[in-house]
C-alpha cells in the first residue's frame, strides 16, 4: 500500500518538474489531512508525547487561545513562502 500522505506532494512536484504544461492528477490531495499546527489532534498529541514527553507541543500554560493564534500565524507564513516559491517556479 502506498502512503498517500507521504507520496502525494512528491508525485505532484515531480510531475510538474518533468512537464510543467501537463495537468497532474490531484485526487490524492483529498486524502491528506491538514497540518495540525495547533497540536490538538490525537495523532499530533501522540507524536508530541513520544518526541517531547508532553502533549503540549508549544509549552504554553494556557494553550487554548494562544496556540491557535500561533498556529494561524505559522500557517499564514508558510502559505506566503509557498506562494512565493510557486511564483518563482512558474516565472
Backbone as CSV, one residue per row, in Angstrom:
resi,resn,N_x,N_y,N_z,CA_x,CA_y,CA_z,C_x,C_y,C_z
1,UNK,0.846,-1.190,0.000,0.000,0.000,0.000,0.887,1.248,0.000
2,UNK,0.550,2.208,-0.803,1.322,3.445,-0.898,0.829,4.429,0.145
3,UNK,1.765,5.086,0.816,1.423,6.107,1.802,1.003,7.369,1.067
4,UNK,-0.304,7.617,0.985,-0.822,8.772,0.239,-0.286,10.091,0.775
5,UNK,-0.213,10.209,2.117,0.236,11.471,2.693,1.696,11.743,2.361
6,UNK,2.496,10.694,2.295,3.922,10.878,2.046,4.281,11.009,0.587
7,UNK,3.469,10.453,-0.304,3.855,10.434,-1.707,3.092,11.428,-2.586
8,UNK,1.967,11.902,-2.161,1.130,12.766,-2.993,1.871,14.052,-3.394
9,UNK,2.405,14.752,-2.438,3.112,16.006,-2.728,4.311,15.796,-3.629
10,UNK,5.067,14.736,-3.349,6.235,14.441,-4.177,5.808,14.110,-5.599
11,UNK,4.761,13.323,-5.739,4.292,12.973,-7.082,3.853,14.207,-7.857
12,UNK,3.155,15.116,-7.201,2.733,16.348,-7.868,3.931,17.201,-8.260
13,UNK,4.910,17.310,-7.352,6.097,18.118,-7.635,6.902,17.529,-8.795
14,UNK,7.126,16.220,-8.775,7.894,15.573,-9.836,7.177,15.694,-11.173
15,UNK,5.846,15.508,-11.162,5.069,15.655,-12.391,5.219,17.059,-12.949
16,UNK,5.181,18.073,-12.101,5.324,19.455,-12.546,6.724,19.716,-13.086
17,UNK,7.738,19.210,-12.372,9.117,19.443,-12.802,9.380,18.781,-14.153
18,UNK,8.877,17.568,-14.350,9.103,16.857,-15.605,8.334,17.464,-16.767
19,UNK,7.156,18.002,-16.495,6.353,18.578,-17.559,5.433,19.662,-16.994
20,UNK,5.902,20.911,-16.955,5.104,21.995,-16.362,3.761,22.237,-17.057
21,UNK,3.614,21.811,-18.295,2.356,22.044,-19.010,1.357,20.910,-18.809
22,UNK,1.806,19.769,-18.261,0.922,18.622,-18.039,0.096,18.841,-16.777
23,UNK,-1.182,18.536,-16.826,-2.064,18.684,-15.667,-1.962,17.434,-14.793
24,UNK,-1.377,17.530,-13.587,-1.199,16.344,-12.740,-2.512,15.878,-12.114
25,UNK,-2.523,14.622,-11.700,-3.675,14.041,-11.017,-3.662,14.504,-9.566
26,UNK,-4.638,15.304,-9.178,-4.681,15.879,-7.827,-5.650,15.150,-6.906
27,UNK,-6.139,13.999,-7.302,-7.132,13.293,-6.495,-6.575,12.860,-5.139
28,UNK,-5.258,12.668,-5.033,-4.670,12.244,-3.760,-4.722,13.355,-2.703
29,UNK,-4.885,14.598,-3.129,-4.914,15.714,-2.173,-6.099,15.608,-1.214
30,UNK,-7.181,14.997,-1.656,-8.364,14.851,-0.798,-8.133,13.888,0.353
31,UNK,-7.126,13.020,0.235,-6.852,12.016,1.259,-5.865,12.501,2.317
32,UNK,-5.280,13.664,2.093,-4.278,14.180,3.021,-4.949,15.060,4.075
33,UNK,-4.627,14.799,5.323,-5.165,15.608,6.411,-4.434,16.945,6.469
34,UNK,-5.120,18.018,6.864,-4.433,19.308,7.002,-3.403,19.252,8.138
35,UNK,-2.392,20.082,8.031,-1.356,20.135,9.064,-1.961,20.682,10.351
36,UNK,-1.694,20.016,11.454,-2.228,20.413,12.763,-1.206,21.288,13.479
37,UNK,-1.154,22.570,13.118,-0.203,23.483,13.737,-0.502,23.715,15.212
38,UNK,-1.761,23.608,15.599,-2.138,23.850,16.987,-1.840,22.650,17.878
39,UNK,-1.644,21.481,17.292,-1.346,20.288,18.074,-2.532,19.779,18.862
40,UNK,-3.724,19.814,18.263,-4.931,19.427,19.001,-5.482,18.064,18.591
41,UNK,-5.001,17.494,17.478,-5.493,16.175,17.081,-4.788,15.086,17.888
42,UNK,-5.411,13.919,17.943,-4.854,12.809,18.708,-3.504,12.380,18.144
43,UNK,-3.390,12.355,16.825,-2.129,11.956,16.183,-0.993,12.915,16.562
44,UNK,-1.284,14.213,16.569,-0.270,15.203,16.954,0.119,15.069,18.419
45,UNK,-0.876,14.845,19.263,-0.598,14.706,20.694,0.231,13.461,20.980
46,UNK,-0.068,12.355,20.291,0.706,11.138,20.484,2.151,11.329,20.031
47,UNK,2.335,12.000,18.906,3.690,12.277,18.425,4.436,13.187,19.386
48,UNK,3.737,14.197,19.921,4.368,15.120,20.861,4.800,14.405,22.138
49,UNK,3.975,13.486,22.621,4.343,12.729,23.827,5.581,11.892,23.559
50,UNK,5.649,11.261,22.385,6.820,10.452,22.044,8.072,11.304,21.899
51,UNK,7.941,12.462,21.264,9.117,13.288,20.980,9.506,14.226,22.118
52,UNK,8.509,14.805,22.788,8.788,15.847,23.778,8.435,15.461,25.205
53,UNK,7.723,14.340,25.376,7.328,13.914,26.713,6.110,14.648,27.242
54,UNK,5.438,15.421,26.400,4.224,16.139,26.777,3.346,16.292,25.545
55,UNK,2.035,16.423,25.756,1.170,16.635,24.599,0.976,18.123,24.295
56,UNK,1.580,18.985,25.077,1.526,20.425,24.848,2.735,20.804,23.992
57,UNK,2.556,20.771,22.665,3.700,20.924,21.770,4.334,22.312,21.808
58,UNK,3.598,23.310,22.233,4.150,24.661,22.270,4.679,25.041,23.648
59,UNK,4.383,24.246,24.667,4.881,24.529,26.006,4.283,25.776,26.630
60,UNK,3.056,26.094,26.268,2.382,27.288,26.766,1.373,26.862,27.829
61,UNK,1.334,27.607,28.948,0.474,27.235,30.074,-1.009,27.254,29.709
62,UNK,-1.465,28.271,28.993,-2.871,28.356,28.580,-2.939,28.101,27.075
63,UNK,-3.036,26.843,26.677,-2.888,26.530,25.265,-4.059,26.885,24.368
64,UNK,-5.231,27.105,24.913,-6.416,27.230,24.059,-6.343,28.377,23.059
65,UNK,-6.276,29.607,23.488,-6.281,30.733,22.571,-4.930,31.005,21.953
66,UNK,-3.883,30.922,22.748,-2.555,31.299,22.278,-2.036,30.349,21.205
67,UNK,-2.209,29.064,21.393,-1.704,28.092,20.417,-2.421,28.258,19.089
68,UNK,-3.714,28.494,19.125,-4.442,28.687,17.878,-3.935,29.917,17.144
69,UNK,-3.623,30.996,17.871,-3.081,32.198,17.243,-1.712,31.920,16.629
70,UNK,-0.868,31.196,17.358,0.447,30.846,16.841,0.292,29.975,15.604
71,UNK,-0.599,29.000,15.671,-0.813,28.093,14.548,-1.286,28.846,13.309
72,UNK,-2.177,29.787,13.487,-2.670,30.581,12.358,-1.532,31.407,11.765
73,UNK,-0.689,31.997,12.621,0.444,32.780,12.128,1.428,31.914,11.357
74,UNK,1.707,30.715,11.859,2.626,29.806,11.163,2.031,29.395,9.827
75,UNK,0.752,29.048,9.840,0.088,28.630,8.607,0.113,29.767,7.581
76,UNK,-0.135,30.989,8.011,-0.122,32.149,7.125,1.282,32.372,6.554
77,UNK,2.305,32.274,7.401,3.684,32.465,6.962,4.085,31.398,5.948
78,UNK,3.734,30.150,6.218,4.069,29.073,5.289,3.356,29.273,3.957
79,UNK,2.106,29.701,3.994,1.379,29.901,2.744,2.015,31.017,1.914
80,UNK,2.554,32.039,2.566,3.257,33.103,1.839,4.510,32.545,1.173
81,UNK,5.306,31.770,1.915,6.515,31.187,1.341,6.197,30.250,0.190
82,UNK,5.164,29.444,0.330,4.778,28.529,-0.739,4.327,29.313,-1.968
83,UNK,3.563,30.373,-1.747,3.112,31.200,-2.869,4.288,31.822,-3.601
84,UNK,5.241,32.342,-2.857,6.436,32.945,-3.474,7.212,31.885,-4.255
85,UNK,7.336,30.691,-3.676,8.057,29.618,-4.339,7.367,29.203,-5.633
86,UNK,6.048,29.118,-5.612,5.308,28.747,-6.823,5.468,29.821,-7.888
87,UNK,5.397,31.079,-7.488,5.596,32.173,-8.446,6.991,32.101,-9.045
88,UNK,7.981,31.787,-8.197,9.349,31.642,-8.677,9.450,30.503,-9.699
89,UNK,8.784,29.371,-9.414,8.855,28.216,-10.305,8.215,28.482,-11.663
90,UNK,7.117,29.204,-11.662,6.410,29.399,-12.934,6.898,30.614,-13.709
91,UNK,7.748,31.426,-13.124,8.228,32.607,-13.872,9.524,32.347,-14.572
